[in-house]
């Protein structure tokens, strides 16, 4: 976690808008995979003409990729805007060139769609383009494509490969089935 703490990051920590956290490569990879999934869902919503949800889902694709970047530095967010500000301080300008603006723009589009019910096909299209840009740039950063910005859980292995392997090994384990309270109560009443 040996990050230099600048004034913005210090304030975010003090205000608890972000916190230091033990994060793992698995957490980073899971967020990045969630970002890709949300991006695909947003594309399907856009194609179906559901521009409000395409806008919201595209934003969440960006949010999860941003979270992966934050986790990679050993922090967790407590606010969306705090996440945006933290990334601006934690990563060099050349690494984040253009993507922080994309994050903020999509955040505003999502808030308009969600809270004010103001959205459009054009806005949804822009949010999708922004999400694709942010997702791809995040993958480059997390795969070490920008020197010194990340670590790999296993030397020579990227985070997405790591996640795929860990999910394969976990899927071999039988899943426990949770019974809900109603079904347990029903069985007891017999």
MIDOSE-1310 file (N, C-alpha, C; in nm, 2 decimals, decimal comma, always signed):
residues 190
xxxx	+0,08/-0,12/+0,00/+0,00/+0,00/+0,00/+0,09/+0,13/+0,00; +0,21/+0,12/-0,02/+0,30/+0,23/+0,00/+0,27/+0,35/-0,09; +0,15/+0,40/-0,09/+0,12/+0,51/-0,17/+0,15/+0,64/-0,10; +0,19/+0,74/-0,18/+0,21/+0,87/-0,13/+0,08/+0,94/-0,11
xxxx	+0,06/+0,99/+0,00/-0,07/+1,05/+0,04/-0,07/+1,20/+0,01; -0,14/+1,24/-0,09/-0,15/+1,38/-0,12/-0,27/+1,44/-0,04; -0,29/+1,57/-0,06/-0,39/+1,64/+0,02/-0,54/+1,59/-0,02; -0,56/+1,56/-0,14/-0,70/+1,52/-0,17/-0,72/+1,38/-0,11
xxxx	-0,63/+1,29/-0,12/-0,64/+1,16/-0,06/-0,65/+1,16/+0,09; -0,57/+1,25/+0,15/-0,58/+1,27/+0,29/-0,72/+1,31/+0,34; -0,78/+1,41/+0,26/-0,91/+1,46/+0,30/-1,02/+1,34/+0,28; -1,00/+1,27/+0,17/-1,10/+1,16/+0,14/-1,09/+1,06/+0,26
xxxx	-0,97/+1,03/+0,30/-0,95/+0,93/+0,41/-1,01/+0,99/+0,54; -0,98/+1,11/+0,57/-1,03/+1,18/+0,69/-1,18/+1,18/+0,69; -1,24/+1,21/+0,58/-1,39/+1,22/+0,57/-1,45/+1,08/+0,55; -1,37/+0,98/+0,55/-1,41/+0,84/+0,53/-1,49/+0,82/+0,40
xxxx	-1,45/+0,89/+0,30/-1,51/+0,87/+0,16/-1,44/+0,75/+0,09; -1,32/+0,73/+0,13/-1,25/+0,61/+0,10/-1,18/+0,56/+0,23; -1,15/+0,43/+0,23/-1,08/+0,38/+0,35/-0,96/+0,28/+0,30; -0,86/+0,27/+0,38/-0,76/+0,17/+0,35/-0,82/+0,03/+0,37
xxxx	-0,78/-0,06/+0,29/-0,84/-0,19/+0,31/-0,75/-0,30/+0,26; -0,76/-0,42/+0,32/-0,69/-0,53/+0,26/-0,77/-0,58/+0,14; -0,72/-0,56/+0,03/-0,78/-0,60/-0,09/-0,70/-0,71/-0,15; -0,76/-0,80/-0,23/-0,69/-0,91/-0,29/-0,70/-0,90/-0,45
xxxx	-0,61/-0,97/-0,51/-0,61/-0,98/-0,66/-0,74/-1,03/-0,70; -0,80/-1,13/-0,62/-0,93/-1,18/-0,66/-1,04/-1,08/-0,66; -1,03/-0,99/-0,56/-1,13/-0,88/-0,55/-1,12/-0,79/-0,67; -1,00/-0,76/-0,71/-0,97/-0,67/-0,83/-1,03/-0,74/-0,95
xxxx	-0,99/-0,86/-0,97/-1,04/-0,94/-1,09/-1,19/-0,95/-1,09; -1,25/-0,97/-0,98/-1,40/-0,99/-0,97/-1,47/-0,86/-1,01; -1,42/-0,74/-0,97/-1,47/-0,61/-1,01/-1,46/-0,59/-1,16; -1,34/-0,63/-1,21/-1,32/-0,61/-1,35/-1,41/-0,70/-1,44
xxxx	-1,43/-0,82/-1,39/-1,52/-0,91/-1,46/-1,66/-0,86/-1,45; -1,70/-0,80/-1,34/-1,84/-0,74/-1,32/-1,85/-0,62/-1,41; -1,75/-0,55/-1,44/-1,75/-0,44/-1,53/-1,78/-0,49/-1,67; -1,72/-0,59/-1,71/-1,74/-0,65/-1,84/-1,88/-0,70/-1,86
xxxx	-1,93/-0,76/-1,76/-2,07/-0,82/-1,76/-2,17/-0,70/-1,77; -2,15/-0,60/-1,69/-2,24/-0,48/-1,69/-2,24/-0,41/-1,83; -2,12/-0,41/-1,89/-2,11/-0,35/-2,02/-2,19/-0,43/-2,13; -2,18/-0,56/-2,12/-2,26/-0,65/-2,21/-2,41/-0,63/-2,19
xxxx	-2,45/-0,62/-2,07/-2,59/-0,60/-2,03/-2,64/-0,47/-2,08; -2,55/-0,36/-2,07/-2,59/-0,23/-2,12/-2,61/-0,23/-2,27; -2,52/-0,30/-2,34/-2,53/-0,31/-2,49/-2,67/-0,37/-2,52; -2,70/-0,48/-2,45/-2,83/-0,55/-2,48/-2,95/-0,46/-2,45
xxxx	-2,94/-0,38/-2,34/-3,05/-0,29/-2,31/-3,06/-0,18/-2,42; -2,95/-0,13/-2,46/-2,95/-0,03/-2,57/-3,01/-0,08/-2,70; -2,97/-0,20/-2,74/-3,02/-0,26/-2,86/-3,18/-0,29/-2,84; -3,22/-0,31/-2,72/-3,37/-0,33/-2,70/-3,44/-0,20/-2,69
xxxx	-3,37/-0,09/-2,70/-3,44/+0,04/-2,69/-3,46/+0,09/-2,55; -3,40/+0,02/-2,45/-3,42/+0,06/-2,31/-3,30/+0,16/-2,27; -3,32/+0,28/-2,31/-3,20/+0,38/-2,30/-3,18/+0,42/-2,16; -3,28/+0,42/-2,07/-3,26/+0,45/-1,93/-3,16/+0,35/-1,87
xxxx	-3,20/+0,22/-1,88/-3,12/+0,11/-1,82/-2,99/+0,10/-1,89; -2,98/+0,12/-2,01/-2,85/+0,12/-2,08/-2,75/+0,22/-2,02; -2,81/+0,34/-1,99/-2,73/+0,44/-1,93/-2,68/+0,40/-1,79; -2,77/+0,35/-1,71/-2,74/+0,31/-1,57/-2,64/+0,20/-1,57
xxxx	-2,67/+0,10/-1,66/-2,58/-0,02/-1,66/-2,44/+0,02/-1,72; -2,43/+0,11/-1,81/-2,30/+0,15/-1,86/-2,22/+0,22/-1,75; -2,29/+0,30/-1,68/-2,23/+0,37/-1,56/-2,17/+0,27/-1,47; -2,25/+0,17/-1,43/-2,20/+0,07/-1,34/-2,09/-0,02/-1,39
xxxx	-2,08/-0,03/-1,52/-1,96/-0,09/-1,58/-1,84/-0,01/-1,55; -1,85/+0,12/-1,56/-1,74/+0,21/-1,53/-1,71/+0,20/-1,38; -1,81/+0,21/-1,30/-1,80/+0,20/-1,15/-1,72/+0,08/-1,11; -1,75/-0,04/-1,16/-1,69/-0,16/-1,12/-1,54/-0,16/-1,17
xxxx	-1,51/-0,11/-1,29/-1,38/-0,10/-1,33/-1,30/+0,00/-1,25; -1,36/+0,11/-1,21/-1,29/+0,20/-1,12/-1,27/+0,14/-0,99; -1,36/+0,07/-0,94/-1,34/+0,00/-0,81/-1,22/-0,10/-0,82; -1,21/-0,17/-0,93/-1,09/-0,26/-0,95/-0,96/-0,18/-0,94
xxxx	-0,96/-0,06/-1,00/-0,84/+0,02/-0,99/-0,81/+0,07/-0,85; -0,92/+0,10/-0,78/-0,90/+0,15/-0,64/-0,85/+0,03/-0,55; -0,92/-0,09/-0,56/-0,88/-0,20/-0,49/-0,73/-0,24/-0,51; -0,69/-0,22/-0,64/-0,55/-0,25/-0,68/-0,45/-0,17/-0,60
xxxx	-0,50/-0,05/-0,55/-0,41/+0,03/-0,47/-0,43/+0,02/-0,32; -0,52/-0,08/-0,28/-0,54/-0,10/-0,13/-0,64/-0,01/-0,06; -0,73/+0,03/-0,14/-0,84/+0,12/-0,08/-0,98/+0,07/-0,12; -1,08/+0,11/-0,05/-1,22/+0,09/-0,08/-1,29/+0,22/-0,07
xxxx	-1,40/+0,23/-0,16/-1,47/+0,35/-0,16/-1,59/+0,35/-0,07; -1,63/+0,46/-0,02/-1,75/+0,48/+0,06/-1,85/+0,58/-0,02; -1,80/+0,63/-0,13/-1,89/+0,72/-0,21/-1,84/+0,71/-0,35; -1,93/+0,73/-0,45/-1,89/+0,73/-0,59/-1,80/+0,84/-0,62
xxxx	-1,84/+0,96/-0,58/-1,75/+1,08/-0,61/-1,62/+1,07/-0,54; -1,61/+1,01/-0,42/-1,49/+0,99/-0,35/-1,40/+0,89/-0,43; -1,46/+0,79/-0,50/-1,39/+0,70/-0,58/-1,32/+0,77/-0,70; -1,40/+0,86/-0,76/-1,35/+0,94/-0,87/-1,23/+1,02/-0,83
xxxx	-1,24/+1,09/-0,72/-1,13/+1,18/-0,67/-1,01/+1,10/-0,63; -1,03/+0,98/-0,57/-0,92/+0,90/-0,53/-0,84/+0,85/-0,65; -0,91/+0,81/-0,75/-0,84/+0,76/-0,87/-0,75/+0,87/-0,94; -0,80/+0,99/-0,93/-0,73/+1,11/-0,99/-0,59/+1,13/-0,91
xxxx	-0,59/+1,09/-0,79/-0,47/+1,11/-0,71/-0,38/+0,99/-0,71; -0,44/+0,87/-0,71/-0,37/+0,75/-0,70/-0,29/+0,70/-0,83; -0,34/+0,75/-0,94/-0,28/+0,70/-1,07/-0,22/+0,83/-1,14; -0,11/+0,81/-1,21/-0,05/+0,92/-1,29/-0,15/+0,97/-1,39
xxxx	-0,13/+1,10/-1,42/-0,22/+1,16/-1,53/-0,21/+1,09/-1,66; -0,10/+1,04/-1,70/-0,09/+0,97/-1,83/-0,17/+0,84/-1,83; -0,18/+0,78/-1,71/-0,25/+0,65/-1,71/-0,40/+0,68/-1,72; -0,45/+0,79/-1,66/-0,59/+0,82/-1,65/-0,64/+0,92/-1,75
xxxx	-0,55/+0,95/-1,84/-0,58/+1,05/-1,95/-0,72/+1,03/-2,01; -0,81/+1,12/-1,99/-0,94/+1,11/-2,06/-1,04/+1,02/-1,99; -1,00/+0,92/-1,91/-1,10/+0,83/-1,85/-1,17/+0,89/-1,73; -1,10/+0,97/-1,65/-1,17/+1,03/-1,54/-1,28/+1,12/-1,58
xxxx	-1,26/+1,19/-1,69/-1,37/+1,28/-1,75/-1,49/+1,19/-1,79; -1,46/+1,07/-1,85/-1,56/+0,98/-1,90/-1,64/+0,93/-1,77; -1,56/+0,90/-1,67/-1,63/+0,85/-1,54/-1,73/+0,95/-1,49; -1,68/+1,08/-1,48/-1,77/+1,18/-1,43/-1,89/+1,21/-1,52
xxxx	-1,86/+1,21/-1,65/-1,97/+1,24/-1,74/-2,08/+1,13/-1,73; -2,03/+1,00/-1,72/-2,13/+0,89/-1,71/-2,20/+0,89/-1,58; -2,13/+0,93/-1,47/-2,19/+0,95/-1,34/-2,31/+1,05/-1,35; -2,29/+1,16/-1,42/-2,39/+1,26/-1,43/-2,51/+1,21/-1,52
xxxx	-2,48/+1,14/-1,63/-2,58/+1,08/-1,71/-2,67/+0,98/-1,63; -2,60/+0,90/-1,55/-2,67/+0,80/-1,47/-2,76/+0,86/-1,36; -2,71/+0,97/-1,30/-2,79/+1,04/-1,20/-2,91/+1,10/-1,26; -2,89/+1,16/-1,38/-3,01/+1,22/-1,45/-3,11/+1,11/-1,49
xxxx	-3,06/+1,00/-1,54/-3,15/+0,89/-1,58/-3,23/+0,83/-1,46; -3,15/+0,81/-1,35/-3,21/+0,74/-1,23/-3,30/+0,83/-1,15; -3,25/+0,96/-1,12/-3,32/+1,04/-1,03/-3,42/+1,14/-1,09; -3,38/+1,19/-1,21/-3,47/+1,29/-1,28/-3,54/+1,23/-1,40
xxxx	-3,52/+1,11/-1,43/-3,58/+1,04/-1,54/-3,56/+1,12/-1,67; -3,44/+1,17/-1,68/-3,40/+1,24/-1,80/-3,29/+1,16/-1,87; -3,32/+1,10/-1,99/-3,23/+1,02/-2,06/-3,27/+1,02/-2,21; -3,17/+0,97/-2,29/-3,20/+0,97/-2,44/-3,12/+0,86/-2,50
xxxx	-3,16/+0,83/-2,62/-3,08/+0,74/-2,70/-2,94/+0,78/-2,72; -2,92/+0,91/-2,75/-2,79/+0,97/-2,76/-2,70/+0,96/-2,63; -2,76/+1,00/-2,52/-2,70/+0,99/-2,39/-2,66/+0,84/-2,36; -2,75/+0,75/-2,39/-2,72/+0,61/-2,36/-2,60/+0,56/-2,45
xxxx	-2,60/+0,61/-2,58/-2,49/+0,57/-2,67/-2,36/+0,63/-2,62; -2,36/+0,75/-2,57/-2,24/+0,81/-2,52/-2,19/+0,73/-2,39; -2,29/+0,70/-2,31/-2,25/+0,62/-2,18/-2,19/+0,49/-2,22; -2,24/+0,42/-2,32/-2,19/+0,29/-2,37/-2,04/+0,31/-2,42
xxxx	-2,02/+0,41/-2,50/-1,89/+0,44/-2,56/-1,79/+0,47/-2,44; -1,84/+0,55/-2,35/-1,75/+0,58/-2,23/-1,72/+0,45/-2,15; -1,82/+0,37/-2,13/-1,79/+0,24/-2,06/-1,69/+0,15/-2,13; -1,70/+0,15/-2,26/-1,61/+0,07/-2,34/-1,46/+0,12/-2,32
xxxx	-1,45/+0,25/-2,33/-1,32/+0,32/-2,32/-1,26/+0,29/-2,18; -1,35/+0,31/-2,07/-1,30/+0,30/-1,94/-1,26/+0,15/-1,91; -1,34/+0,06/-1,95/-1,32/-0,08/-1,93/-1,18/-0,13/-2,00; -1,17/-0,09/-2,12/-1,04/-0,12/-2,19/-0,92/-0,06/-2,13
xxxx	-0,93/+0,07/-2,09/-0,82/+0,13/-2,03/-0,78/+0,07/-1,89; -0,89/+0,03/-1,82/-0,87/-0,03/-1,69/-0,79/-0,17/-1,71; -0,83/-0,24/-1,81/-0,77/-0,37/-1,83/-0,62/-0,35/-1,86; -0,59/-0,25/-1,94/-0,45/-0,22/-1,98/-0,37/-0,19/-1,85
xxxx	-0,43/-0,10/-1,77/-0,36/-0,06/-1,64/-0,34/-0,18/-1,55; -0,44/-0,26/-1,53/-0,44/-0,37/-1,44/-0,35/-0,49/-1,49; -0,34/-0,50/-1,62/-0,25/-0,60/-1,68/-0,10/-0,56/-1,68; -0,08/-0,44/-1,63/+0,06/-0,39/-1,62/+0,10/-0,32/-1,75
xxxx	+0,01/-0,29/-1,84/+0,04/-0,22/-1,96/+0,10/-0,08/-1,95; +0,08/-0,03/-1,83/+0,14/+0,10/-1,80/+0,24/+0,08/-1,69; +0,36/+0,09/-1,71/+0,47/+0,05/-1,62/+0,45/+0,09/-1,48; +0,46/-0,01/-1,39/+0,47/+0,01/-1,25/+0,33/+0,04/-1,18
xxxx	+0,22/+0,02/-1,25/+0,10/+0,06/-1,19/+0,02/-0,06/-1,12; +0,07/-0,18/-1,14/-0,01/-0,29/-1,09/+0,09/-0,40/-1,05; +0,03/-0,50/-0,98/+0,10/-0,62/-0,96/+0,02/-0,74/-1,01; +0,08/-0,85/-1,03/+0,00/-0,97/-1,07/+0,00/-1,07/-0,96
xxxx	-0,11/-1,14/-0,94/-0,12/-1,23/-0,83/-0,02/-1,35/-0,85; +0,01/-1,38/-0,97/+0,11/-1,48/-1,01/+0,20/-1,42/-1,12; +0,33/-1,42/-1,10/+0,41/-1,36/-1,20/+0,38/-1,41/-1,34; +0,36/-1,32/-1,44/+0,34/-1,36/-1,57/+0,19/-1,39/-1,60
xxxx	+0,10/-1,37/-1,51/-0,04/-1,40/-1,53/-0,12/-1,27/-1,50; -0,22/-1,25/-1,59/-0,30/-1,13/-1,58/-0,42/-1,16/-1,49; -0,48/-1,05/-1,44/-0,59/-1,06/-1,34/-0,71/-1,14/-1,39; -0,74/-1,12/-1,52/-0,86/-1,19/-1,57/-0,84/-1,34/-1,58
xxxx	-0,71/-1,38/-1,62/-0,68/-1,52/-1,62/-0,69/-1,58/-1,48; -0,63/-1,50/-1,38/-0,63/-1,54/-1,24/-0,78/-1,57/-1,20; -0,87/-1,48/-1,23/-1,01/-1,49/-1,19/-1,07/-1,62/-1,25; -1,05/-1,64/-1,38/-1,11/-1,75/-1,45/-1,06/-1,88/-1,39
xxxx	-0,93/-1,89/-1,35/-0,88/-2,01/-1,29/-0,94/-2,03/-1,15; -0,95/-1,92/-1,07/-1,00/-1,94/-0,94/-1,15/-1,97/-0,94; -1,23/-1,92/-1,04/-1,37/-1,96/-1,05/-1,39/-2,10/-1,09; -1,30/-2,15/-1,18/-1,31/-2,29/-1,22/-1,29/-2,38/-1,11
xxxx	-1,19/-2,35/-1,02/-1,16/-2,44/-0,91/-1,27/-2,43/-0,81; -1,34/-2,32/-0,79/-1,45/-2,31/-0,70/-1,57/-2,37/-0,75; -1,59/-2,37/-0,88/-1,72/-2,42/-0,93/-1,72/-2,58/-0,92; -1,61/-2,64/-0,89/-1,60/-2,78/-0,87/-1,66/-2,82/-0,73
xxxx	-1,66/-2,72/-0,64/-1,71/-2,75/-0,51/-1,86/-2,75/-0,51; -1,93/-2,84/-0,44/-2,07/-2,84/-0,44/-2,12/-2,71/-0,37; -2,23/-2,65/-0,42/-2,29/-2,54/-0,35/-2,39/-2,58/-0,25; -2,38/-2,51/-0,13/-2,48/-2,53/-0,03/-2,61/-2,47/-0,07
xxxx	-2,72/-2,53/-0,05/-2,85/-2,48/-0,08/-2,90/-2,42/+0,05; -2,94/-2,30/+0,05/-3,00/-2,23/+0,17/-3,15/-2,24/+0,16; -3,20/-2,29/+0,26/-3,35/-2,29/+0,27/-3,40/-2,16/+0,33; -3,50/-2,11/+0,28/-3,56/-1,99/+0,34/-3,64/-2,02/+0,46
xxxx	-3,67/-1,92/+0,54/-3,74/-1,94/+0,67/-3,88/-2,00/+0,64; -3,95/-1,96/+0,54/-4,08/-2,00/+0,51/-4,08/-2,15/+0,48; -3,99/-2,20/+0,40/-3,99/-2,35/+0,37/-3,95/-2,43/+0,50; -3,86/-2,37/+0,59/-3,83/-2,44/+0,71/-3,95/-2,45/+0,80
xxxx	-4,02/-2,34/+0,81/-4,14/-2,33/+0,90/-4,25/-2,43/+0,84; -4,26/-2,43/+0,71/-4,36/-2,52/+0,65/-4,33/-2,67/+0,68; -4,20/-2,71/+0,68/-4,16/-2,84/+0,71/-4,19/-2,87/+0,86; -4,16/-2,78/+0,94/-4,18/-2,80/+1,09/-4,33/-2,82/+1,12
xx	-4,42/-2,75/+1,05/-4,56/-2,76/+1,08/-4,63/-2,89/+1,04; -4,56/-2,97/+0,96/-4,62/-3,10/+0,92/-4,63/-3,20/+1,03
